[in-house]
Amino acid sequence: MVSRVIPVDDFDLVIFGATGDLAHRKILPGLFRRFQARQIPATSRIIGAARTEQDDAAFRDEAFEAICTHSGVDRDDAQLQEFLQLLGYVAIDARGEGGWQALKDRMRPGAVHAFYFSVAPALFGDIAERLAGHGIAHDDSRIVVEKPFGRDLASAKALNATLAKHFHEDQIYRIDHYLGKETVQNLMAVRFANVLFEPLWNAQFIDHVQITVAETVGVAGRGSYYDKSGAIRDMVQNHMMQLLCLIAMEPPYHFDPDAVRDEKLKVIRALLPVEPADIVRGQYTGEGSDYLADAEDPASRTESYVAMKVRISNWRWQGTPFYLRTGKKLRARTSEIAITFKEPPHSIFDDSGVPKANELVIRLQPNEGMNLKVMIKEPGPGGMRLVQVPLDMSFAEALGKDGADMPDAYERLIMDVIRGNQTLFMRGDEVEAAWAWTDPIIHAWEDGKRRPEPYDSGSSGPDEALRLMHRDNRRWREIRS
């Protein structure tokens, strides 16, 4: 199978915060990979903007080191030298007037203009105001804003209002890199392009859904920052909410940005409030690996782990629970969605104790792919004995070189910005609806006195999370890489 690379239009991309970690680790290496694939025209321009005073040559040297470090490219690669010639730099005072005229002078008429806000959210409004005030951005320009998009409903509304003063909604790209993952997009293809699944995609046939995002790392080195957010703000309100929406949404009338986002919004608005008994919060602990020490606050009640049972109040999902869990310092690094179907209503075979439910597992990381568990006859004589076997598809194996060399999520999403395709980006009302559901959960924790449950580093999380499933006669899937 040969993947098609469709070049984008000539563009000027300005990266605010170009000397920061995200630009070094993801944005610049991702853009280089798209240049390698000949998706970026050689006439395009990528302009770094930050407080640091330096010239184009110094920024190119900085980008060269970042790309070599994070993309594994050979330092003598000829294409890398070509790519670096696309780069320029302007020193910018985000809250003052320095550098804005110089940036305006760099922008070329006729090219697509995009501005990536790889900076703290506190600077979004200042940058948006100056882009508009200096006539740098126009009605067809696009801005990309990184999470966190607010820390509650009030701040999200304020941020939306600030951006709306200077840009229309169809110019604002709220990026969530989870939506750029190949497997996440394939979830839509599996559902809506195969008659095999969509007729069964409802409460009549699906017993429950599990969404797991597990990390092996802790918060050491950024504990004071993480302690102001916690697992629900860091993961549930955005990444996991988006995965939930893609699983649960109704088929859109067309694969169109607003049609898809309309259906996701309906899911969020149909979420029922979560009962206190259906939530488990935890903090990792252990010798040399303790959340309270990493957070530098022995009294912290911020969670590094959360598990919850979520219900959707609509016809498709009435009675089918969605179980979400995410945490730091867990047994393995993995992200997956598991859809467990109901067992056949009547079995014609002897009850052997073997589980008879089919299960579709979508792996987001590592080793992106899908796994469908089905029942077959165990080979050999001696009667009809059933065994559950996987129909396994790893993209790397199934698609060969193209599967193993899929674009990183940031690569795909930045190219979508240049194309003007907002399908995989969050809309303002979607963000606000997610916070409206999340806020009461957070406020209940902050108003209460109960501390998160401790769990051992390297485990699967608190015992209370196991009981959350056991009382429903279900079990969490094992966390493993």
N, C-alpha and C positions, 0 to 999 in steps of 0.2 A: 504494500500500500504506500502510495506517495502522497504526502501532504501538500496542499496547495498554499503557497505564500502569495498573498495579494498585497502588493505595495500600497502604502497610504499616500495621501497627497503631500506635497511639499509643506513643511511646517516650521514655525518658530516656537520652541518650547522653552519657557523660562522656569527654572527650578529654584524657588525660594527655599533657603536652607540647604544649598548645594554642598556646603562643607560638612553637613551633619551625617549621622550614622545611617539613616535610611537611604539617603542619596548614595552613599558609598557602598552599602551592602546590596541594595536592590535596584534603585532607579538607574544609576549609570551602568552597572553591569547588564541590566535588562535591556536598556537601549542599545548597548553594543551588540548583544545577541540578535536583536531585531535587525541591526545594520548588517551583521554577518549573514543573516538570512535574506538580505537584499529586500527587506520590507520597508526600510527607511531610505528615501531618496538621498543621494549624495549632496543635493543642494540644500537640504534641511539644516537648521541651526538649533543648537542646544545651548542655552545661556544660563550659566550659574549665577545666582544672586544671593549674597550673604553679607554679614557685617565685615568680614575679614577683608583687609585691604590687600589686593594682589592683582596681577595682570592676567591676561589670557594664558600666557605660557605657564605661569605658576599653577593655574587651575588645571591645565592639561596634564601637568606633571602629577598633580594630586589625583586626578581622575585615572591616570595611567596606573598608579599604585593601587587604587581601589579596585579597578577592574581586574588587574592581575591577581590580586589577593582573593577576590570573591567570585571570580568566574573560572579560574584555572587556566586562562589563556596563556599561551607562550609569550614571553616578554618581547620576542622578536617578530611577533605576528604582524604581517604587512597590513591586514585589514584593520588592526587596532590603530596603527598609525594614521590610516585614512580616516577612521572614526574620530580621532582626536582633533582633526582639522575642522570638524563640525562645531567644536566647543568654543565658547567665549565666556567672559566673566564680567560682571558689573558689581562693584561694592555698593550695597544698598543700606540705607537707614530706614527700617520698616516703620518707625514712628516719627521720622523726620522727613526732610526734603532732599537729603543727600542721595545722589545716584539715579533719581527717577528720570531726569531728562536724558541722561546717558543711556538708560535702558530704552527709553522711547526711540532714541536715535538708532538703536540696534534692530528694532522691529521692521520687517520688510512688508510693504504693501503686497497684497495678493496671496500671501501664504496663510495657512491656518495658524491662528495664534492661540496657544494654550499656556496656562500658568499653573504650576504645581505648587501647592502650599505645603511643603514639607517642613512645617514649623509648628510651634506650639499654638493651640487654638486661640490663645489670647491675642495672637497677632493677625488672625484671619481678617477681622474687621479693618484694622489699620492698612493692611495690604490691599484689600478690596477697595477701600476708599481712595487710596493713592493711585491705583491702576485706573480707576474711573476718572478721578480728578485731573490727572495729567494727560488724559486722552490716550493712554496706552492700550486699554482694553476697549473693545467696541461691541456692538450688539451680536456679532457672530463669534466673539472670543469665548473660550471655555476656561473654567477654573476647576482644579482638582483639590479637594480638601480631605485631609487624613482624619482618622478617628484619634482621640475621642471626640465625637460630635456632641458636646455637652456632657454634663455629669448628672443631669436630671432633666425633667420636663421643662422647668422654667429656663434653665440655661440653654437647652436645645432650641426653644422658641426664640430666645433672645438672639442666638447665633443665626438662626434662619432669617430673622427680621433684619439683622445687620447685613447679611449677604444680599438679601432681597432689595436693599436700598440701591444697590449698584449693579446687580446681575439678575436676569430672569431665571426662573427655575430650570428652563431647558439649557442653561449655560453652566449649571452647577453639577459637578460630578463628585458625589460623596463616595469615596473609595472604601471598599471592604475586600481585602485581598482574597478572602475565602471564596468569594463569588467568581474569582478569576481562575480557580482550579479546574482543570480539565474534567475531573470526576464530578464536580458539582454541576457543571453544565451538562454532563452526560446524564445526570439524574433527570433532567427535563427531556432529553432524547429518549431515555428508557421508558419514561411514563407516556409521553405523547406521540412517539413514533412507532410504538409497538402495541398491537392489539392484545398481545399476551398479558400485559400488566394492567393497563388502565381500567378495564372492566372489574378487576379485583381490588382496585386501590381505594378501599373504603372500609367502614366499620363492619360490614357484613363478613368480610373475608380476612381482615387484618386484626390480629389479636392486640399487638402493641408495637410501638416504635421506640428504639433507643438511639440517642445521639450522644456520642462520647468524644470529648476532646481532652486527652490526657497528655501531660508534659512531665518530663523527668527533671527539669531544671527547677530551681527555687527562685526566690526573688533577691538573693544576695547581690549587692551592688546597686540595686534600684529599689530597695525595700521601702524607703521613705516615700517614693513616688507611688509604688504599687499599693501601699497601705491606704492611700487616699481613694483608691478605686475598689479593689477586691475582685473576686472572680466573677460576680454577677455583672458588674460594670465593664470589666475587661473583656469578658467572653460571651456571657449569656445574652446581654441586651443587644449585641450586634451580630457577631459571627454565628452563634448558635440559633439566634432568632431567624437569621436569613436561611439557614439550613432547614429549620422547621417550616418556614414559609414555602420553600420549594417542594418539600415533601407533601405538604397539606393543601396547597392551593388548588383551585379549580382550573381546568384548562382555559387559558386565555383564548380569545377569539382569533388571535394571530400572534406570531412571534414578533411582537412590537414592544418597544420600551415601556410605554405607558400601559399597554394591555397587560403585560407581565406584572408590572408594579401595582396595578389596580388589584389584581388577584392576590398578591402578597399582602397588601394592606387589609383586604377582607379577612385574611387569616388572623392577623394581629388583633383586629377589632373583635374577632370571635373568641379570643382567648379568655377563659374564665379566670377570676382571681384565684391565686394559689393559696390553698389552706395551709396554715402554719404547720400542721402535722405532715404535710406533703413536701416539706423542704428540710434538707440537711445541710448544715454548714460545717466546715472543718478547717483546722490549721495543722500543717505538718509539724512534726516534732521528731527529735532524735539527736543523739550525740553528734555534734559538729554540723547539724543541719536542722535548725530550729527556726520556725517562722518568726517568733517574737524577737529573737536575736537579729535575724535578717532585716526585720522591719524597724529595728532600733526603738521598739516601744513595748516594754514588758506588759503593758495594760491593753494592747491592741485587741479589738474585737473584729477586725477585718478578716474575712474568710479567704483562704487560699484554695478552698474546695467548696463546690456546691453541687448538690443533686436535688432534683425536684420532679414531681409528677405534674404534668401539664395536661389540661383538658381543653378541647375545642368545642364550642357550642354551635355546631351546625349539623345538617343532615348527614354529610359525608362521614363525619368523625365522631358522632355521638356514641359514647361508650368505649371508644378506643383511646387509651392513655398514651401520652408521649413522655418518656423518661429522659431527662437531660442530666448530664453530669460532666463536670470539668474540674481540673485541679492541677496544682503544682506538686512536684516531688512524688509522682506516682511511679508505678512499677515499670512502665514503658511509655515511649512517646508514640501516640497513635491518635488518629482522628477517623471516626467511622460512623456510618448510619446503618442501623440494622432494623429491617422491617420483618417482623415475625408474623407469619400468616397463621390462621386458625387451623386446627387439626380437622381432617375430614369428619363430617358429622356421623359417619358410621364406618367402622373398619371391618372388612371381610376376612382379615387375617387374625391369627391368634395374637393375643396381647403379649408381646415379648418385652414390654418395658422400654422399647426403643422409641424416642420421641418421633412423632410423625408429622410435625409441623414443618412446612417449608420456611426458609429464611433467606432473604436477600440482603447481602451485606455490601455496602458501598464504602470502599476504603479511600479516604482522602489523603492520608499519609501514614506511614511511608508506603512505597510500592502501590501507587494508585491503581485501582481496578475494582472489579466487582466479583462477587462470589454468590452463587445461588445454590442453596442446599436442598437436595431432593432425595426422596426415598427410592431405593431400588432393592431388588432381591440380592441377598448375599450370594456370591458365586459358590457353586459346589452342590453336591447332593444332600439329601436329608431334610427335605421339606422347604416350606416357604419362610425363610428368615429374612427380615428386612434390615437394611442398614442405611444410614444417612451418609451421602457422599456429596462433595462439592463440585459444582461446575464452575471452575475458577478461570477468571480472565484478568490477567495483569496486562496493563497497556503496554508495558515494555516487551512482554512476550508476544501478545496478540498482534501488535502493530509493528513489530520489528524495530528498526532504527528510528522510525518516526515516533513510535510510542515511547521509546526510551529518551527521546530528545524533545519532549513537549515543552512549549514555552512556559516559563515561570508565570505565576499569576499576575505579577506586576507588568510583565512584558505585554501580556494580552490586554490588560485593562488600559494601559497607556495608549496602545494602538487603537482601542475603542474610543478613547477620548479624541484622538486625531480624526477618527472617522465620524465623530458626532453621534455615536451609538450609546445611549444611556441604559440599555437593558440590564446590565450587570452592576448598576450603581443605585444607591438608595435615594429615594425622593424625600423631600422635606416632610411631607405629611406621614410618610412611613416611619421616619426617625422619631417624630413626635408621638406617634401611636405606640411605638415600642417603649418609649420612656413612660408613657401614661400607664402601661401595664406593669412596668418594672418598679416605678417609684413607690407604690404602696408596700411592696415586698421589702425594699431597702428601708423605708421609714419605720416599718414594724420592727426590723432588727435594731435600728438606731435608737428607737424608743424603749426597747426591751433591755434586759440585763443579762440575758443568757449568752454565754461565751460559745464560740464555735467548738465543735467536738475535736479533740486531738486525734491525729492518726499518724502512724509510723511512716517516715520517709521511705520510699521504695515499696509501699503497700498499694492496695487498690482503693484506699480511702477509709473513712470512718465506718465502724461497724453499723452505725445508725443508718447508713446508706444501704447496706445489705438488707436491713430489716424493712426499709421503705419498699423494697421489691418483694421480700418474702411474705409480707402480709397480704399481698395480692397474688400469692402463689406463682410468682415469677422470679427470675434470677437475672442479675446483670451478666452480660457477656464478660468473659475474662479479658482483662487488659493485657495485651501483649503486642509486641512489634511485629 
